[in-house]
């Protein structure tokens, strides 16, 4: 890692709860052991000794948990960790400097040598020296910090590589799903135009031109990772205009759309498959056509999208169509299991609903 990414990595670890939980647990354990070896009555007789006893375990645990892995990650290039030999040397030197700083701070808080010795639990009259205490800490602490830092850094790298692999897999799934959907829309529209050519060649010619523009819009729309709901509506209006040439008065559309949600980002083609399904399986097969209602509203922290149609009753098993299976898969990728898609009958109407738990996509 370079310096910038390494700093970002350090800040991200500081925001995670698990490393802090481990650091605090070890700090409590070290503090308890220290007071078991040296009673609080002894610690409290010396200025700064009690502060040292309470503060140093936390600082040492923080250095082990957060600072010791850093030298293993420093490479100066794009690699995630340094080679073993280089990382070992970097870690030993870095941890030695950290220990010097910790021992110096501890010595500053408990200044008198004899008091320092007593606070450490040494025999009365014994005198500890800064050099002696430093050497003991370097011999014991530096290798231990290096080993623990290496273990932590390798574990974190494994987690990062796993997360990266999962993210790339999801991105590949997104590409596959978007590529699957656009041809699907085109094929269904062409099938509808085949009927129109026999019935009204002039209208069919205009529909072909409109379809060309629609498909260009579909390609642009599908290339995005997320799209505003306002763009979703505009795309569906263009799609309905093409279908309207074929269905004519048999198609009656009603919008109940909250414009305040137009800027909310959602996966591309959230609305279009629901409308296409309603036309293909409900309105188009019925001799008298049917009504199509598109409803969008805020619901709690998320939103509720509803597409209902009259005409022929529900004849499609939920999730059986390509577009609807595609939609379910993309909702799971974007929002997790909390996102809900349902297709059901309500009296004479067929109703498709999408309920999103949040306005923010997980991916």
ROFI-68764 format. One record per residue (C-alpha): x, y, z; residue in three letters; residue number from 1. Coordinates in steps of 0.2 Angstrom, whole numbers. Last residue first. Example, Ala and Ser with C-alpha at 12.3 -4.5 7.8 and 13.67 -1.06 7.14 Angstrom:
<recs>
+-------+-------+-------+-----+-----+
|  east | north |    up |  aa |   i |
+-------+-------+-------+-----+-----+
|    68 |    -5 |    36 | SER |   2 |
|    62 |   -22 |    39 | ALA |   1 |
+-------+-------+-------+-----+-----+
</recs>
This chain:
<recs>
+-------+-------+-------+-----+-----+
|  east | north |    up |  aa |   i |
+-------+-------+-------+-----+-----+
|  -122 |   -10 |   -18 | UNK | 363 |
|  -132 |    -8 |    -2 | UNK | 362 |
|  -144 |     4 |   -11 | UNK | 361 |
|  -150 |    19 |    -1 | UNK | 360 |
|  -169 |    24 |    -1 | UNK | 359 |
|  -172 |    10 |    12 | UNK | 358 |
|  -182 |    -5 |    15 | UNK | 357 |
|  -188 |    -6 |    -3 | UNK | 356 |
|  -206 |   -13 |    -7 | UNK | 355 |
|  -209 |   -19 |   -25 | UNK | 354 |
|  -227 |   -23 |   -29 | UNK | 353 |
|  -236 |   -32 |   -44 | UNK | 352 |
|  -255 |   -32 |   -44 | UNK | 351 |
|  -266 |   -41 |   -56 | UNK | 350 |
|  -284 |   -34 |   -55 | UNK | 349 |
|  -301 |   -42 |   -55 | UNK | 348 |
|  -301 |   -46 |   -37 | UNK | 347 |
|  -283 |   -43 |   -30 | UNK | 346 |
|  -272 |   -56 |   -39 | UNK | 345 |
|  -254 |   -57 |   -35 | UNK | 344 |
|  -236 |   -53 |   -39 | UNK | 343 |
|  -224 |   -49 |   -25 | UNK | 342 |
|  -206 |   -41 |   -24 | UNK | 341 |
|  -199 |   -38 |    -7 | UNK | 340 |
|  -182 |   -30 |    -2 | UNK | 339 |
|  -176 |   -35 |    15 | UNK | 338 |
|  -166 |   -50 |     8 | UNK | 337 |
|  -152 |   -38 |     2 | UNK | 336 |
|  -154 |   -21 |    -6 | UNK | 335 |
|  -145 |   -20 |   -22 | UNK | 334 |
|  -140 |   -39 |   -25 | UNK | 333 |
|  -157 |   -45 |   -19 | UNK | 332 |
|  -166 |   -32 |   -30 | UNK | 331 |
|  -156 |   -37 |   -45 | UNK | 330 |
|  -161 |   -55 |   -43 | UNK | 329 |
|  -179 |   -51 |   -41 | UNK | 328 |
|  -179 |   -40 |   -56 | UNK | 327 |
|  -171 |   -54 |   -67 | UNK | 326 |
|  -183 |   -67 |   -62 | UNK | 325 |
|  -197 |   -54 |   -66 | UNK | 324 |
|  -190 |   -50 |   -83 | UNK | 323 |
|  -187 |   -69 |   -88 | UNK | 322 |
|  -204 |   -74 |   -82 | UNK | 321 |
|  -207 |   -87 |   -69 | UNK | 320 |
|  -204 |   -76 |   -54 | UNK | 319 |
|  -222 |   -76 |   -49 | UNK | 318 |
|  -232 |   -89 |   -58 | UNK | 317 |
|  -240 |   -81 |   -73 | UNK | 316 |
|  -258 |   -82 |   -78 | UNK | 315 |
|  -265 |   -68 |   -67 | UNK | 314 |
|  -282 |   -63 |   -74 | UNK | 313 |
|  -284 |   -55 |   -91 | UNK | 312 |
|  -289 |   -37 |   -92 | UNK | 311 |
|  -285 |   -26 |   -77 | UNK | 310 |
|  -268 |   -20 |   -72 | UNK | 309 |
|  -259 |   -15 |   -56 | UNK | 308 |
|  -241 |    -8 |   -54 | UNK | 307 |
|  -236 |    -4 |   -36 | UNK | 306 |
|  -220 |     4 |   -30 | UNK | 305 |
|  -218 |     7 |   -11 | UNK | 304 |
|  -203 |    16 |    -4 | UNK | 303 |
|  -190 |    16 |    10 | UNK | 302 |
|  -188 |    24 |    27 | UNK | 301 |
|  -207 |    23 |    31 | UNK | 300 |
|  -217 |    22 |    15 | UNK | 299 |
|  -214 |    35 |     1 | UNK | 298 |
|  -225 |    33 |   -14 | UNK | 297 |
|  -226 |    26 |   -32 | UNK | 296 |
|  -241 |    20 |   -41 | UNK | 295 |
|  -243 |    15 |   -59 | UNK | 294 |
|  -260 |    10 |   -64 | UNK | 293 |
|  -264 |     1 |   -80 | UNK | 292 |
|  -282 |    -1 |   -87 | UNK | 291 |
|  -287 |   -15 |   -98 | UNK | 290 |
|  -288 |   -21 |  -116 | UNK | 289 |
|  -306 |   -25 |  -123 | UNK | 288 |
|  -300 |   -41 |  -132 | UNK | 287 |
|  -289 |   -47 |  -117 | UNK | 286 |
|  -272 |   -54 |  -123 | UNK | 285 |
|  -264 |   -36 |  -123 | UNK | 284 |
|  -270 |   -31 |  -106 | UNK | 283 |
|  -264 |   -44 |   -94 | UNK | 282 |
|  -250 |   -55 |   -99 | UNK | 281 |
|  -240 |   -44 |  -111 | UNK | 280 |
|  -246 |   -27 |  -104 | UNK | 279 |
|  -244 |   -31 |   -86 | UNK | 278 |
|  -227 |   -40 |   -88 | UNK | 277 |
|  -221 |   -25 |   -98 | UNK | 276 |
|  -226 |   -13 |   -84 | UNK | 275 |
|  -217 |   -24 |   -71 | UNK | 274 |
|  -202 |   -26 |   -81 | UNK | 273 |
|  -201 |    -7 |   -84 | UNK | 272 |
|  -201 |    -1 |   -66 | UNK | 271 |
|  -185 |    -7 |   -58 | UNK | 270 |
|  -176 |    -6 |   -75 | UNK | 269 |
|  -160 |     2 |   -68 | UNK | 268 |
|  -156 |    -2 |   -50 | UNK | 267 |
|  -162 |    13 |   -39 | UNK | 266 |
|  -157 |    31 |   -36 | UNK | 265 |
|  -169 |    43 |   -28 | UNK | 264 |
|  -170 |    59 |   -38 | UNK | 263 |
|  -188 |    57 |   -44 | UNK | 262 |
|  -195 |    53 |   -26 | UNK | 261 |
|  -202 |    70 |   -23 | UNK | 260 |
|  -212 |    68 |   -39 | UNK | 259 |
|  -224 |    56 |   -30 | UNK | 258 |
|  -232 |    46 |   -44 | UNK | 257 |
|  -250 |    41 |   -46 | UNK | 256 |
|  -250 |    38 |   -65 | UNK | 255 |
|  -265 |    31 |   -74 | UNK | 254 |
|  -264 |    22 |   -91 | UNK | 253 |
|  -278 |    16 |  -102 | UNK | 252 |
|  -273 |     3 |  -116 | UNK | 251 |
|  -287 |    -4 |  -127 | UNK | 250 |
|  -288 |    14 |  -135 | UNK | 249 |
|  -273 |    10 |  -145 | UNK | 248 |
|  -264 |    -7 |  -142 | UNK | 247 |
|  -251 |    -6 |  -155 | UNK | 246 |
|  -247 |    12 |  -156 | UNK | 245 |
|  -249 |    13 |  -137 | UNK | 244 |
|  -235 |     0 |  -135 | UNK | 243 |
|  -223 |    12 |  -142 | UNK | 242 |
|  -230 |    26 |  -131 | UNK | 241 |
|  -229 |    15 |  -117 | UNK | 240 |
|  -211 |    12 |  -119 | UNK | 239 |
|  -207 |    30 |  -120 | UNK | 238 |
|  -217 |    33 |  -104 | UNK | 237 |
|  -208 |    18 |   -96 | UNK | 236 |
|  -191 |    27 |  -100 | UNK | 235 |
|  -197 |    43 |   -93 | UNK | 234 |
|  -203 |    35 |   -77 | UNK | 233 |
|  -186 |    26 |   -74 | UNK | 232 |
|  -177 |    42 |   -78 | UNK | 231 |
|  -187 |    50 |   -63 | UNK | 230 |
|  -183 |    35 |   -52 | UNK | 229 |
|  -165 |    40 |   -54 | UNK | 228 |
|  -153 |    27 |   -61 | UNK | 227 |
|  -140 |    16 |   -53 | UNK | 226 |
|  -126 |     6 |   -60 | UNK | 225 |
|  -128 |    14 |   -77 | UNK | 224 |
|  -126 |     5 |   -94 | UNK | 223 |
|  -144 |    -1 |   -93 | UNK | 222 |
|  -151 |    16 |   -96 | UNK | 221 |
|  -140 |    20 |  -111 | UNK | 220 |
|  -145 |     3 |  -119 | UNK | 219 |
|  -163 |     6 |  -115 | UNK | 218 |
|  -163 |    24 |  -122 | UNK | 217 |
|  -156 |    17 |  -139 | UNK | 216 |
|  -169 |     3 |  -138 | UNK | 215 |
|  -183 |    16 |  -136 | UNK | 214 |
|  -176 |    27 |  -151 | UNK | 213 |
|  -176 |    12 |  -162 | UNK | 212 |
|  -194 |     7 |  -155 | UNK | 211 |
|  -200 |    24 |  -160 | UNK | 210 |
|  -194 |    22 |  -178 | UNK | 209 |
|  -202 |     4 |  -178 | UNK | 208 |
|  -218 |    11 |  -171 | UNK | 207 |
|  -219 |    24 |  -185 | UNK | 206 |
|  -218 |    10 |  -198 | UNK | 205 |
|  -230 |     0 |  -189 | UNK | 204 |
|  -243 |    14 |  -188 | UNK | 203 |
|  -242 |    15 |  -207 | UNK | 202 |
|  -243 |    -4 |  -209 | UNK | 201 |
|  -259 |    -5 |  -199 | UNK | 200 |
|  -266 |   -23 |  -195 | UNK | 199 |
|  -253 |   -34 |  -203 | UNK | 198 |
|  -238 |   -24 |  -197 | UNK | 197 |
|  -246 |   -22 |  -180 | UNK | 196 |
|  -245 |   -40 |  -176 | UNK | 195 |
|  -227 |   -41 |  -180 | UNK | 194 |
|  -225 |   -26 |  -169 | UNK | 193 |
|  -230 |   -35 |  -154 | UNK | 192 |
|  -217 |   -49 |  -157 | UNK | 191 |
|  -204 |   -35 |  -160 | UNK | 190 |
|  -208 |   -27 |  -143 | UNK | 189 |
|  -206 |   -44 |  -134 | UNK | 188 |
|  -189 |   -47 |  -142 | UNK | 187 |
|  -183 |   -29 |  -138 | UNK | 186 |
|  -187 |   -30 |  -120 | UNK | 185 |
|  -178 |   -47 |  -118 | UNK | 184 |
|  -163 |   -40 |  -128 | UNK | 183 |
|  -162 |   -27 |  -114 | UNK | 182 |
|  -164 |   -38 |   -99 | UNK | 181 |
|  -151 |   -51 |  -102 | UNK | 180 |
|  -137 |   -39 |  -104 | UNK | 179 |
|  -142 |   -30 |   -88 | UNK | 178 |
|  -143 |   -46 |   -78 | UNK | 177 |
|  -125 |   -52 |   -85 | UNK | 176 |
|  -118 |   -35 |   -81 | UNK | 175 |
|  -125 |   -35 |   -63 | UNK | 174 |
|  -119 |   -53 |   -60 | UNK | 173 |
|  -102 |   -48 |   -65 | UNK | 172 |
|  -103 |   -33 |   -53 | UNK | 171 |
|  -109 |   -45 |   -39 | UNK | 170 |
|   -94 |   -57 |   -43 | UNK | 169 |
|   -82 |   -42 |   -42 | UNK | 168 |
|   -90 |   -37 |   -25 | UNK | 167 |
|   -88 |   -55 |   -19 | UNK | 166 |
|   -70 |   -56 |   -24 | UNK | 165 |
|   -66 |   -39 |   -16 | UNK | 164 |
|   -74 |   -44 |     0 | UNK | 163 |
|   -64 |   -60 |     0 | UNK | 162 |
|   -48 |   -51 |    -4 | UNK | 161 |
|   -52 |   -39 |    10 | UNK | 160 |
|   -56 |   -52 |    23 | UNK | 159 |
|   -39 |   -61 |    18 | UNK | 158 |
|   -30 |   -45 |    20 | UNK | 157 |
|   -37 |   -42 |    37 | UNK | 156 |
|   -32 |   -59 |    43 | UNK | 155 |
|   -14 |   -56 |    36 | UNK | 154 |
|   -13 |   -40 |    44 | UNK | 153 |
|   -19 |   -47 |    61 | UNK | 152 |
|    -7 |   -61 |    61 | UNK | 151 |
|     8 |   -50 |    56 | UNK | 150 |
|     4 |   -37 |    69 | UNK | 149 |
|     3 |   -51 |    82 | UNK | 148 |
|    20 |   -57 |    76 | UNK | 147 |
|    28 |   -40 |    76 | UNK | 146 |
|    20 |   -35 |    92 | UNK | 145 |
|    27 |   -50 |   101 | UNK | 144 |
|    45 |   -48 |    93 | UNK | 143 |
|    45 |   -30 |    99 | UNK | 142 |
|    38 |   -33 |   116 | UNK | 141 |
|    49 |   -46 |   124 | UNK | 140 |
|    67 |   -39 |   119 | UNK | 139 |
|    61 |   -21 |   117 | UNK | 138 |
|    52 |   -21 |   134 | UNK | 137 |
|    66 |   -29 |   144 | UNK | 136 |
|    78 |   -16 |   135 | UNK | 135 |
|    67 |    -1 |   139 | UNK | 134 |
|    66 |    -7 |   158 | UNK | 133 |
|    85 |    -8 |   159 | UNK | 132 |
|    88 |     8 |   150 | UNK | 131 |
|    76 |    18 |   160 | UNK | 130 |
|    83 |    11 |   176 | UNK | 129 |
|    74 |     1 |   190 | UNK | 128 |
|    79 |     3 |   207 | UNK | 127 |
|    77 |   -10 |   221 | UNK | 126 |
|    75 |    -3 |   238 | UNK | 125 |
|    59 |   -13 |   242 | UNK | 124 |
|    58 |   -28 |   230 | UNK | 123 |
|    50 |   -25 |   213 | UNK | 122 |
|    31 |   -24 |   210 | UNK | 121 |
|    31 |   -12 |   196 | UNK | 120 |
|    25 |     2 |   207 | UNK | 119 |
|    40 |    -2 |   219 | UNK | 118 |
|    52 |     0 |   204 | UNK | 117 |
|    45 |    16 |   198 | UNK | 116 |
|    45 |    23 |   216 | UNK | 115 |
|    64 |    18 |   216 | UNK | 114 |
|    67 |    26 |   199 | UNK | 113 |
|    57 |    42 |   203 | UNK | 112 |
|    48 |    48 |   187 | UNK | 111 |
|    32 |    38 |   186 | UNK | 110 |
|    22 |    48 |   173 | UNK | 109 |
|    38 |    52 |   163 | UNK | 108 |
|    44 |    34 |   164 | UNK | 107 |
|    27 |    28 |   157 | UNK | 106 |
|    28 |    40 |   142 | UNK | 105 |
|    46 |    35 |   138 | UNK | 104 |
|    42 |    17 |   139 | UNK | 103 |
|    27 |    20 |   127 | UNK | 102 |
|    38 |    30 |   115 | UNK | 101 |
|    52 |    17 |   115 | UNK | 100 |
|    39 |     4 |   112 | UNK |  99 |
|    32 |    12 |    97 | UNK |  98 |
|    50 |    15 |    90 | UNK |  97 |
|    54 |    -4 |    92 | UNK |  96 |
|    37 |    -8 |    84 | UNK |  95 |
|    42 |     2 |    68 | UNK |  94 |
|    59 |    -6 |    67 | UNK |  93 |
|    53 |   -24 |    70 | UNK |  92 |
|    38 |   -21 |    58 | UNK |  91 |
|    49 |   -15 |    44 | UNK |  90 |
|    61 |   -29 |    46 | UNK |  89 |
|    47 |   -42 |    46 | UNK |  88 |
|    38 |   -34 |    32 | UNK |  87 |
|    54 |   -34 |    21 | UNK |  86 |
|    57 |   -52 |    25 | UNK |  85 |
|    39 |   -58 |    22 | UNK |  84 |
|    36 |   -47 |     6 | UNK |  83 |
|    25 |   -31 |    10 | UNK |  82 |
|     6 |   -32 |    10 | UNK |  81 |
|    -8 |   -26 |    -1 | UNK |  80 |
|     3 |   -22 |   -17 | UNK |  79 |
|    -1 |    -6 |   -26 | UNK |  78 |
|    16 |     2 |   -22 | UNK |  77 |
|    25 |    10 |    -7 | UNK |  76 |
|    24 |    -7 |     2 | UNK |  75 |
|    17 |    -3 |    19 | UNK |  74 |
|     5 |   -16 |    24 | UNK |  73 |
|    16 |   -26 |    36 | UNK |  72 |
|    21 |    -9 |    44 | UNK |  71 |
|     3 |    -6 |    48 | UNK |  70 |
|    -2 |   -22 |    58 | UNK |  69 |
|     7 |   -16 |    74 | UNK |  68 |
|    -3 |     1 |    75 | UNK |  67 |
|   -21 |    -5 |    77 | UNK |  66 |
|   -22 |   -20 |    89 | UNK |  65 |
|    -5 |   -20 |    97 | UNK |  64 |
|    -4 |    -1 |    98 | UNK |  63 |
|   -21 |     0 |   105 | UNK |  62 |
|   -18 |   -14 |   118 | UNK |  61 |
|    -2 |    -4 |   124 | UNK |  60 |
|   -12 |    12 |   125 | UNK |  59 |
|   -26 |     4 |   135 | UNK |  58 |
|   -14 |    -5 |   147 | UNK |  57 |
|    -4 |    11 |   149 | UNK |  56 |
|   -18 |    22 |   155 | UNK |  55 |
|   -24 |    14 |   171 | UNK |  54 |
|    -8 |     9 |   178 | UNK |  53 |
|     1 |    25 |   172 | UNK |  52 |
|   -13 |    35 |   180 | UNK |  51 |
|   -11 |    26 |   196 | UNK |  50 |
|     8 |    29 |   196 | UNK |  49 |
|     7 |    47 |   192 | UNK |  48 |
|    11 |    53 |   209 | UNK |  47 |
|    15 |    38 |   219 | UNK |  46 |
|     5 |    32 |   234 | UNK |  45 |
|   -10 |    27 |   223 | UNK |  44 |
|     0 |    12 |   215 | UNK |  43 |
|     4 |     4 |   232 | UNK |  42 |
|   -14 |     5 |   238 | UNK |  41 |
|   -20 |    -1 |   221 | UNK |  40 |
|   -10 |   -18 |   224 | UNK |  39 |
|     4 |   -22 |   212 | UNK |  38 |
|     2 |   -40 |   205 | UNK |  37 |
|   -17 |   -41 |   205 | UNK |  36 |
|   -18 |   -23 |   200 | UNK |  35 |
|    -7 |   -27 |   185 | UNK |  34 |
|   -17 |   -42 |   180 | UNK |  33 |
|   -34 |   -32 |   181 | UNK |  32 |
|   -26 |   -18 |   170 | UNK |  31 |
|   -20 |   -31 |   157 | UNK |  30 |
|   -37 |   -39 |   156 | UNK |  29 |
|   -46 |   -23 |   155 | UNK |  28 |
|   -34 |   -17 |   141 | UNK |  27 |
|   -36 |   -34 |   132 | UNK |  26 |
|   -55 |   -32 |   132 | UNK |  25 |
|   -54 |   -14 |   126 | UNK |  24 |
|   -43 |   -19 |   111 | UNK |  23 |
|   -53 |   -34 |   106 | UNK |  22 |
|   -69 |   -23 |   106 | UNK |  21 |
|   -61 |    -9 |    97 | UNK |  20 |
|   -55 |   -21 |    83 | UNK |  19 |
|   -73 |   -28 |    82 | UNK |  18 |
|   -82 |   -11 |    82 | UNK |  17 |
|   -75 |    -4 |    66 | UNK |  16 |
|   -72 |    15 |    63 | UNK |  15 |
|   -54 |    14 |    68 | UNK |  14 |
|   -51 |     1 |    55 | UNK |  13 |
|   -58 |    13 |    42 | UNK |  12 |
|   -46 |    26 |    48 | UNK |  11 |
|   -31 |    14 |    46 | UNK |  10 |
|   -36 |     9 |    29 | UNK |   9 |
|   -37 |    27 |    23 | UNK |   8 |
|   -20 |    30 |    30 | UNK |   7 |
|   -13 |    15 |    21 | UNK |   6 |
|   -22 |    21 |     5 | UNK |   5 |
|   -13 |    38 |     6 | UNK |   4 |
|     4 |    31 |    11 | UNK |   3 |
|     5 |    18 |    -3 | UNK |   2 |
|     0 |     0 |     0 | UNK |   1 |
+-------+-------+-------+-----+-----+
</recs>
